[in-house]
Amino acid sequence: MASKKTPPDIPLIEWIVGGIGLVLVTSMIALLAYEEIAGDSSPPDVVLKIQSRHHLQQNQVISVTVMNQGGEPASTVKIQGELLNEQGDVVESALSEIDYLPARSEREAGLIFTRPTENFQVKLRALGYEKP
């Protein structure tokens, strides 16, 4: 009579690690499904905030935090900074572009000016974006 080989017993630690892996994978699938069904699908909401001003040898740089508070990502986000004199006239402007801005995220950008920025009011605005 042929002898039957019994499979070796699986150690308890393998069952525990396998169970944890199953819970993680199932949770990620559930989260992705939830985001797809009930997630925020509002358009990009680009908000700009001045972080700091730096004096370089020949230029002035204004560091800007660009935040997307919307539920969808944006690409090719164009931002503009303008220096305004006391009468509200534009003295100088600078542009910057961010390649990709995910939903509910932020990036840093720099606007470079040739004039001292502290002598003027700074006006920031987003000019536009594309859907990725």
C-alpha positions in Angstrom: 0.0 0.0 0.0 1.3 3.4 -0.9 2.0 5.7 2.0 0.3 9.1 1.9 2.4 12.1 2.6 0.8 14.5 5.0 1.4 18.2 4.2 3.6 19.9 6.7 1.7 22.0 9.3 1.7 25.8 8.4 3.3 27.8 11.3 1.0 30.1 13.2 3.1 33.2 12.2 2.4 32.5 8.5 -1.3 32.5 9.2 -1.0 35.8 11.1 1.0 37.5 8.4 -1.3 36.2 5.7 -4.3 37.5 7.6 -2.7 40.9 8.0 -2.0 41.0 4.2 -5.5 40.0 3.4 -6.9 42.7 5.6 -4.6 45.4 4.1 -5.4 44.4 0.5 -9.1 44.2 1.2 -9.0 47.6 2.9 -7.2 49.2 0.0 -9.7 47.9 -2.5 -12.6 49.1 -0.4 -11.0 52.6 -0.1 -10.4 52.9 -3.8 -14.0 51.8 -4.5 -15.3 54.3 -2.0 -13.2 57.1 -3.5 -14.5 56.3 -6.9 -18.2 56.1 -5.9 -18.5 58.8 -3.2 -15.2 60.7 -3.5 -15.0 64.5 -4.0 -15.2 65.3 -7.7 -15.3 69.0 -7.4 -13.1 70.9 -9.9 -9.6 72.1 -8.9 -9.7 75.0 -6.5 -6.3 76.7 -6.8 -5.4 78.9 -3.8 -2.1 80.9 -3.7 -0.2 82.1 -0.6 3.0 84.0 -0.2 5.5 82.0 1.9 8.6 84.2 1.8 10.6 86.8 -0.1 14.3 86.3 -1.0 16.8 88.9 -2.2 19.2 87.5 -4.8 22.1 89.3 -6.5 20.1 90.7 -9.3 16.5 89.6 -8.6 13.9 89.2 -6.0 12.1 85.9 -5.6 8.7 85.5 -3.9 8.1 81.9 -2.8 4.5 80.9 -3.3 2.5 77.9 -1.9 0.1 76.7 -4.5 -2.7 74.6 -3.0 -5.4 72.6 -4.8 -8.4 72.4 -2.4 -10.6 70.8 -5.0 -11.4 67.1 -5.5 -9.8 66.7 -9.0 -6.1 67.2 -10.0 -4.9 69.9 -12.3 -2.0 70.0 -14.7 -0.1 72.9 -16.3 -1.2 75.3 -13.6 -0.2 78.8 -14.5 0.2 81.4 -11.8 0.9 85.1 -12.0 2.3 87.6 -9.6 2.0 91.4 -10.1 3.7 94.2 -8.3 1.3 97.2 -7.9 2.3 100.7 -7.0 0.3 103.0 -4.7 -2.2 103.9 -7.5 -2.8 100.2 -8.2 -1.0 100.2 -11.5 1.0 97.1 -12.5 4.7 97.9 -12.4 6.0 94.4 -13.1 4.6 90.9 -13.5 6.0 87.3 -13.3 4.7 84.0 -14.3 5.3 80.4 -13.1 3.9 77.0 -14.1 3.3 73.9 -12.1 3.3 70.7 -14.1 0.9 68.7 -11.9 -1.1 69.5 -8.8 -3.0 66.6 -7.3 -6.3 67.0 -5.5 -6.0 68.3 -1.9 -2.3 68.9 -2.2 0.2 71.8 -2.4 3.4 72.7 -4.2 5.9 75.4 -4.0 6.7 77.9 -6.9 8.9 80.9 -7.3 8.0 84.2 -8.9 11.1 86.2 -10.0 11.0 90.0 -10.1 13.7 92.6 -11.0 12.4 95.3 -8.6 12.4 95.2 -4.8 9.1 93.5 -3.9 8.7 95.1 -0.4 8.1 98.5 -2.0 5.0 97.3 -3.8 1.7 95.4 -3.2 1.9 91.9 -4.5 -1.2 90.5 -6.3 -1.3 86.7 -6.9 -3.7 84.8 -9.1 -4.1 81.5 -10.9 -4.4 82.0 -14.7 -5.6 78.6 -15.6 -5.0 74.8 -15.7 -5.7 71.8 -17.8 -7.3 68.5 -16.9 -4.7 65.8 -16.8 
